[in-house]
Amino acid sequence: MSATVVSIDGPSGAGKGTISRLLAGRLGWHLLDSGALYRLVAYAGLRQALAADDRAGHARLAQSLDSHFGARADGSELILLDGIDVTQGIRSEASGMGASRVAAWAEIRAALLARQRAFARPPGLVADGRDMGTIVFPAAALKIFLVATPEERALRRYNQLKGKDSGVSLAALSREIAARDRQDATRPVAPLVPAGDAVVIDSTGLTVAEVVERVWHLGGERGLWQE
């Protein structure tokens, strides 16, 4: 690796995206949202009307993605695909389930591996995903595995979506999260498991600030930055 890497893995809704963004911003480091890459592949496949089981077609998309990750003037995320703003589209539940499906395919993971590792540039990288500490950056200086109860994760997602989608259902979100957990944990390629040297943090009942401070303290203890 060409830079210090902190990996933050965990299931959907555990808060890893929020924690990763805040930590990267505090450090002035680069950020890798690996889940967004898989969501882009699934979203692009839907746009091109690829069959759900077309592995070769999705692998070609993964290799040729013309994507850009940035921020708007207000600091919110901006994701472009072929120059088009797809930020909202790839954050849908359908794109999330599609991402979980294509992420189980070895062809897709191989196609995106080098692209993900290229994010590791000075002064450092915070990598958010499901296999950052096990597969993509196995030598990461600090590995976090963030968890929360299924009920807590469904409620967080519900609170995120209810202002955007009046038809969102907490019960439906709970079922979708449970289904995605099963799919991610049982896939034969890079299943969702903590690395052997990862620090597991249960964010249930903790504020975002409390989780960030725990990670910050762990990095300080390892001499990755000054507390």
Beta strands, then each sheet from edge to edge (+ up, - down):
strand 1: 5-9
strand 2: 30-33
strand 3: 67-71
strand 4: 77-81
strand 5: 84-85
strand 6: 125-129
strand 7: 142-147
strand 8: 199-202
sheet 1: 2+ 6+ 1+ 7+ 8+
sheet 2: 3+ 4- 5+
end
